């Protein structure tokens, strides 16, 4: 009976999550990184490029190496099955979040929490999760494999020890092929688990960590050593991402920005937790769950703290930490929820919750279709790109002036929806030239086309008579 009633709570939280993302779920417009990954994944699905040579467009990143290629393979499968409509990348992005939430519920059960749905509630209360859910970040997919690795490790403590440790390591190997070295933070979990919970010997946790590390690193080394193409790909990745951007690119004023951002994102969790624990006298029954919460919170920091070594930071970098800190908050209030559960354990309550869930689901579905196909961001740019594509057709190259060399979002949308490449070198004299209205001036050898666009003017090369 308790399990059936828990399903009602899970359904309610899932309905709340869908309701929160519904205004932007089936809309056009996405964060630059997400639309770039979608363009590459769509190209992979359509046979442009390959696993080791992800193709972006004909000008920038003909072989895309800023990140390892595994995301484009996974997301490319979605494009192969579902087609190339604008909503496919958003379905993939939300799918990754949902799979992570399912793994979170399994993890809650594994550590003895009876109300895993609360981890979902804390998780979706984090603003970054709602934003990331429809923006197709690599970290959305990475969360699946880092969370799975920890779940497999916990299972290994009870049965099939080395087999499950091998799978835990392989899960992190896939994580590395998604995002690189940041996927390896779960190597710290056995030590933190031992440090706080005191359930293992130090010798065992060191051996477990070694086995996980060996099984994660060995496959990567084997494929790099055995293939020149793989080796060259990861050399380019290292030069661009590790030696290049992480060392030289600066996006924040202080390297401790990431810590401040992390705790700011957790403010809703602190508020919910504080309200639920208001005026509670902490008895012995709370102590063990408190240790679980401390263990998971410390572990989540092992995903965040390494980011301070670089000045290239963004909030979504710590997304893989959020499943664990959400479970930490759920552990703190698990006993409190049990007491509350006993007070409302009536058929009327659960019937009411069931109907609320159904109403939220239906409202969310209606909202998705009300906003279907509209632009949730970059409305003017997307409208102009549609006009450009109707005018010149797909699979073309357009010149842009030097002043627009950093129009990365424009390039990503053109590549994603119409396979149009943007060339910032006007000396190449392509047939068409695209100019922002704010930068407009007389263009030699081009004449302006009479198109009703919001942000740009499109020029066509003059023909010699």
Secondary structure, DSSP 8 states (H G I E B T S, - for coil): -HHHHHHHHHHHHHHHHHHHHHHHHT-B---HHHHHHHHHHHHHHTTSB-SSSB---SSS-SS--SS-SHHHHHHHHHHHHH-S-TTHHHHHHHHHHHHHHHHHHHHHHHTT-S-THHHHHHHHHSHHHHHHHTTT-HHHHHHHHHHHHHHHHHHHTTSSHHHHHHHHHHHHHHHHHHHGGGGGGGGGHHHHHHHHH--S-HHHHHHHHHHHHHHHHHHHHHHHHH-HHHHHHHHHHIIIIIIIIHHH---SSSTTHHHHHHHHHTHHHHHHHHHHTTT----HHHHHHHHHHHHHHHHHHHHHGGGGG-S---GGGGHHHHHHHHHHHHHHTHHHHHHHHHHH-SHHHHHHHHHHHHHHHHHHHHHHHHSTT-BSS-HHHHHHHHHHHHHH-SS-EEEE-GGGTT-HHHHHHHHHHH--EEE--GGG--SEEEEEGGG----TTEEE-----SSEEEEEE----
